[in-house]
């Protein structure tokens, strides 16, 4: 079975998470600088089979689109152009940052480490992926 790769896309960094090959567990892969995300994906796909890309889709209160949406739209379009054989699924990422912060606190992460945005990004990507896995059944 192939993995599912998830992204919490930001203009500076992209949080990345992936499933295990059996698609049972979602785990943080890391945080990649946005300018290097396509190189990362290319390298990742050279060593792992991926069947689906999952991308966090942000909304503001009242479900108005967030200002980062045009950047995410371009990211999705580029994924579809580079890897047309891999479907891209958008998953609502509402509250994932808050949930990620809560997970870091409950997990006992030190305050200094919780303040590192890259930790928040990769945990948010994991939550996005977990949410997708739960909705699939």
C-alpha positions, -999 to +999 in steps of 0.1 A: +000+000+000+012+035-007+015+064+018-006+095+021+014+128+022-001+159+039+008+195+038+001+225+061+012+251+035+025+285+046+043+313+028+075+307+048+073+270+058+053+239+049+045+213+076+046+178+062+031+146+076+028+111+062+011+078+069+028+046+073+026+023+043-005+006+057-022+040+063-028+034+099-007+060+116-001+097+107+033+110+117+051+143+113+078+142+086+091+177+092+089+213+083+103+224+049+110+260+037+083+268+012+109+275-015+122+240-012+090+221-010+090+208-046+125+195-043+115+178-010+085+162-027+106+149-056+131+133-033+104+119-011+086+103-041+118+088-053+120+066-022+083+062-012+051+054-030+024+081-024-012+075-034-028+109-023-017+144-014-037+161+014-035+198+016-049+219+045-075+245+033-079+275+057-110+295+064-116+325+086-146+329+108-178+328+088-160+306+062-145+335+044-114+325+026-081+332+043-056+355+024-031+326+021-057+307-001-043+320-034-009+307-025-023+273-015-043+273-048-011+277-067+006+250-047-022+226-055-022+235-092+016+228-093+012+195-075-014+185-100+008+196-129+039+178-116+022+147-104-011+142-123-013+106-113-016+115-075-049+130-065-050+161-043-076+164-015-083+196+003-091+192+041-104+220+063-076+230+086-098+252+109-084+251+144-055+228+136-030+253+150-049+255+182-052+217+184-014+214+176-006+238+205-028+218+228-012+186+217+023+200+224+013+211+259-004+178+267+026+160+253+049+178+278+068+198+252+089+226+268+077+262+263+109+270+244+101+242+219+064+251+216+074+286+205+092+272+174+068+277+146+082+247+127+070+224+155+035+239+152+035+235+114+045+198+114+020+189+141-007+208+123+001+188+091-002+156+112-036+167+125-048+176+090-037+141+078-054+124+108-086+143+101-085+131+065-079+095+076-108+096+100-133+110+074-123+082+049-134+056+073 
